[in-house]
Amino acid sequence: MILSHLELAIRLHAAAPWIDVQTAYAHVEAAEAASTDEITSELLLGIAFVESRYDPTAVSRVERTTRRTGSYPSTTAPAQLNRRASLFCGPLQTYATSWSACMEMRNLKVAYTAGVAELEHWLRDRRVRGSISRALAGHGCGNRGVLTGICNGYPNRVLARQRQLSTSQPPSHNTRRVVAST
């Protein structure tokens, strides 16, 4: 098990060279612990890449009337935080009901477990019909994503990263996609 974690951590580091191997391993360990048969660790890591580039301090919040996104290293809530507005926190940008819940998402095991819970919630939605792509659209764009299946290419970006992390070869940053005609 440690060897498979290490192999995935090396692939993750190759795909995201700005994070060191130890940090990559911590993300892999948390993703593996949270994963299910349907929601793989590679899928979770794909979400974390698209949502935050693996940043546990990432927060999407409303301050006064403006949505602010990005890294927020402070553990103190912004003075202008709209406490009634939605918070999305941690590397997978999962929903948090409060600032303290948001801060808990900095713990990778909590964050990846919350990501699985959100995806499982969307997968059970009758409109999603068990489709991972629609569940990702729900995670990325909420009800609008589920209803339309469209979410700024979010599901495709996550699934592409999942495929990249699932391969045994390190990703090439200069790879061109060749499509064969029939």
One Martini backbone bead per residue (centre of mass of N, CA, C, O) as a GRO file, in nm:
protein
  182
    1MET     BB    1   0.059   0.063  -0.022
    2ILE     BB    2   0.296   0.257   0.001
    3LEU     BB    3   0.387   0.221  -0.293
    4SER     BB    4   0.125   0.331  -0.428
    5HIS     BB    5   0.138   0.606  -0.294
    6LEU     BB    6   0.417   0.686  -0.400
    7GLU     BB    7   0.352   0.665  -0.701
    8LEU     BB    8   0.125   0.880  -0.698
    9ALA     BB    9   0.298   1.108  -0.574
   10ILE     BB   10   0.492   1.125  -0.813
   11ARG     BB   11   0.278   1.192  -1.025
   12LEU     BB   12   0.179   1.446  -0.884
   13HIS     BB   13   0.449   1.597  -0.883
   14ALA     BB   14   0.481   1.593  -1.194
   15ALA     BB   15   0.202   1.755  -1.239
   16ALA     BB   16   0.292   1.930  -0.955
   17PRO     BB   17   0.594   2.077  -0.897
   18TRP     BB   18   0.517   2.286  -0.655
   19ILE     BB   19   0.498   2.021  -0.502
   20ASP     BB   20   0.611   1.821  -0.286
   21VAL     BB   21   0.635   1.492  -0.208
   22GLN     BB   22   0.521   1.511   0.080
   23THR     BB   23   0.261   1.661   0.002
   24ALA     BB   24   0.165   1.461  -0.206
   25TYR     BB   25   0.142   1.226  -0.006
   26ALA     BB   26  -0.073   1.357   0.177
   27HIS     BB   27  -0.290   1.370  -0.043
   28VAL     BB   28  -0.295   1.071  -0.113
   29GLU     BB   29  -0.362   0.959   0.165
   30ALA     BB   30  -0.635   1.110   0.190
   31ALA     BB   31  -0.763   1.007  -0.074
   32GLU     BB   32  -0.745   0.704  -0.013
   33ALA     BB   33  -0.911   0.708   0.256
   34ALA     BB   34  -1.178   0.836   0.104
   35SER     BB   35  -1.217   0.641  -0.100
   36THR     BB   36  -1.395   0.462  -0.349
   37ASP     BB   37  -1.505   0.276  -0.599
   38GLU     BB   38  -1.630   0.542  -0.746
   39ILE     BB   39  -1.422   0.732  -0.576
   40THR     BB   40  -1.125   0.816  -0.655
   41SER     BB   41  -0.824   0.945  -0.584
   42GLU     BB   42  -0.780   1.072  -0.866
   43LEU     BB   43  -1.039   1.236  -0.866
   44LEU     BB   44  -0.980   1.403  -0.612
   45LEU     BB   45  -0.712   1.520  -0.722
   46GLY     BB   46  -0.847   1.660  -0.963
   47ILE     BB   47  -1.016   1.854  -0.799
   48ALA     BB   48  -0.782   1.989  -0.640
   49PHE     BB   49  -0.652   2.108  -0.886
   50VAL     BB   50  -0.886   2.277  -1.007
   51GLU     BB   51  -0.966   2.436  -0.742
   52SER     BB   52  -0.638   2.489  -0.591
   53ARG     BB   53  -0.367   2.347  -0.637
   54TYR     BB   54  -0.352   2.210  -0.338
   55ASP     BB   55  -0.483   2.434  -0.143
   56PRO     BB   56  -0.576   2.446   0.195
   57THR     BB   57  -0.627   2.783   0.195
   58ALA     BB   58  -0.866   2.780   0.025
   59VAL     BB   59  -1.117   3.045  -0.044
   60SER     BB   60  -1.471   3.092  -0.082
   61ARG     BB   61  -1.609   3.421  -0.040
   62VAL     BB   62  -1.809   3.671   0.120
   63GLU     BB   63  -1.753   4.024   0.096
   64ARG     BB   64  -2.017   4.155   0.143
   65THR     BB   65  -2.074   4.146  -0.220
   66THR     BB   66  -1.798   3.986  -0.269
   67ARG     BB   67  -1.632   3.744  -0.435
   68ARG     BB   68  -1.371   3.550  -0.290
   69THR     BB   69  -1.062   3.407  -0.405
   70GLY     BB   70  -0.826   3.192  -0.260
   71SER     BB   71  -0.582   3.245  -0.064
   72TYR     BB   72  -0.614   3.208   0.315
   73PRO     BB   73  -0.396   3.191   0.575
   74SER     BB   74  -0.576   3.284   0.772
   75THR     BB   75  -0.779   3.198   1.070
   76THR     BB   76  -0.921   3.460   1.045
   77ALA     BB   77  -1.189   3.612   0.985
   78PRO     BB   78  -1.313   3.825   0.792
   79ALA     BB   79  -1.458   4.121   0.870
   80GLN     BB   80  -1.650   4.108   0.586
   81LEU     BB   81  -1.796   3.856   0.636
   82ASN     BB   82  -2.061   3.673   0.505
   83ARG     BB   83  -2.234   3.452   0.709
   84ARG     BB   84  -2.472   3.378   0.486
   85ALA     BB   85  -2.274   3.288   0.297
   86SER     BB   86  -2.099   3.089   0.110
   87LEU     BB   87  -1.856   2.829   0.172
   88PHE     BB   88  -1.536   2.740   0.021
   89CYS     BB   89  -1.298   2.481   0.114
   90GLY     BB   90  -1.002   2.395   0.038
   91PRO     BB   91  -0.881   2.186  -0.208
   92LEU     BB   92  -1.205   2.107  -0.292
   93GLN     BB   93  -1.418   2.317  -0.228
   94THR     BB   94  -1.600   2.273   0.017
   95TYR     BB   95  -1.865   2.295   0.206
   96ALA     BB   96  -1.930   2.544   0.462
   97THR     BB   97  -2.116   2.650   0.754
   98SER     BB   98  -1.840   2.774   0.869
   99TRP     BB   99  -1.544   2.894   0.966
  100SER     BB  100  -1.459   2.643   1.129
  101ALA     BB  101  -1.521   2.442   0.901
  102CYS     BB  102  -1.325   2.567   0.705
  103MET     BB  103  -1.067   2.514   0.877
  104GLU     BB  104  -1.095   2.200   0.870
  105MET     BB  105  -1.023   2.179   0.554
  106ARG     BB  106  -0.706   2.185   0.605
  107ASN     BB  107  -0.755   1.903   0.660
  108LEU     BB  108  -0.714   1.658   0.442
  109LYS     BB  109  -0.902   1.438   0.551
  110VAL     BB  110  -1.149   1.618   0.571
  111ALA     BB  111  -1.158   1.722   0.279
  112TYR     BB  112  -1.179   1.446   0.126
  113THR     BB  113  -1.429   1.346   0.276
  114ALA     BB  114  -1.611   1.582   0.188
  115GLY     BB  115  -1.586   1.528  -0.115
  116VAL     BB  116  -1.724   1.254  -0.110
  117ALA     BB  117  -1.991   1.344   0.015
  118GLU     BB  118  -2.070   1.535  -0.215
  119LEU     BB  119  -2.064   1.331  -0.447
  120GLU     BB  120  -2.268   1.133  -0.324
  121HIS     BB  121  -2.497   1.331  -0.320
  122TRP     BB  122  -2.508   1.375  -0.628
  123LEU     BB  123  -2.539   1.071  -0.711
  124ARG     BB  124  -2.832   1.055  -0.562
  125ASP     BB  125  -2.941   1.238  -0.755
  126ARG     BB  126  -3.187   1.199  -0.988
  127ARG     BB  127  -3.053   1.393  -1.209
  128VAL     BB  128  -2.773   1.231  -1.230
  129ARG     BB  129  -2.781   0.910  -1.251
  130GLY     BB  130  -2.469   0.832  -1.158
  131SER     BB  131  -2.301   1.061  -1.286
  132ILE     BB  132  -1.994   1.186  -1.261
  133SER     BB  133  -2.016   1.434  -1.442
  134ARG     BB  134  -2.271   1.552  -1.301
  135ALA     BB  135  -2.150   1.560  -1.017
  136LEU     BB  136  -1.929   1.761  -1.096
  137ALA     BB  137  -2.122   1.983  -1.186
  138GLY     BB  138  -2.240   2.014  -0.903
  139HIS     BB  139  -1.979   2.081  -0.754
  140GLY     BB  140  -1.898   2.329  -0.946
  141CYS     BB  141  -2.232   2.452  -1.007
  142GLY     BB  142  -2.456   2.304  -0.901
  143ASN     BB  143  -2.771   2.304  -1.014
  144ARG     BB  144  -2.694   2.415  -1.290
  145GLY     BB  145  -2.502   2.181  -1.360
  146VAL     BB  146  -2.712   1.954  -1.340
  147LEU     BB  147  -2.926   2.061  -1.543
  148THR     BB  148  -2.706   2.110  -1.792
  149GLY     BB  149  -2.395   1.989  -1.768
  150ILE     BB  150  -2.275   2.274  -1.735
  151CYS     BB  151  -1.920   2.392  -1.627
  152ASN     BB  152  -1.676   2.518  -1.778
  153GLY     BB  153  -1.544   2.220  -1.812
  154TYR     BB  154  -1.503   2.083  -1.536
  155PRO     BB  155  -1.534   1.776  -1.572
  156ASN     BB  156  -1.312   1.751  -1.793
  157ARG     BB  157  -1.075   1.858  -1.622
  158VAL     BB  158  -1.090   1.645  -1.400
  159LEU     BB  159  -1.078   1.388  -1.583
  160ALA     BB  160  -0.803   1.454  -1.708
  161ARG     BB  161  -0.647   1.445  -1.441
  162GLN     BB  162  -0.720   1.161  -1.366
  163ARG     BB  163  -0.588   1.026  -1.610
  164GLN     BB  164  -0.303   1.131  -1.557
  165LEU     BB  165  -0.281   0.991  -1.266
  166SER     BB  166  -0.345   0.687  -1.377
  167THR     BB  167  -0.088   0.675  -1.503
  168SER     BB  168   0.243   0.541  -1.516
  169GLN     BB  169   0.322   0.791  -1.661
  170PRO     BB  170   0.458   1.071  -1.674
  171PRO     BB  171   0.377   1.374  -1.752
  172SER     BB  172   0.349   1.574  -2.038
  173HIS     BB  173   0.370   1.920  -2.114
  174ASN     BB  174   0.404   1.861  -2.457
  175THR     BB  175   0.138   1.728  -2.531
  176ARG     BB  176  -0.034   1.607  -2.808
  177ARG     BB  177  -0.340   1.561  -2.941
  178VAL     BB  178  -0.441   1.273  -3.121
  179VAL     BB  179  -0.678   1.227  -3.382
  180ALA     BB  180  -0.840   0.974  -3.522
  181SER     BB  181  -0.954   0.882  -3.824
  182THR     BB  182  -1.225   0.682  -3.990
   0.00000   0.00000   0.00000
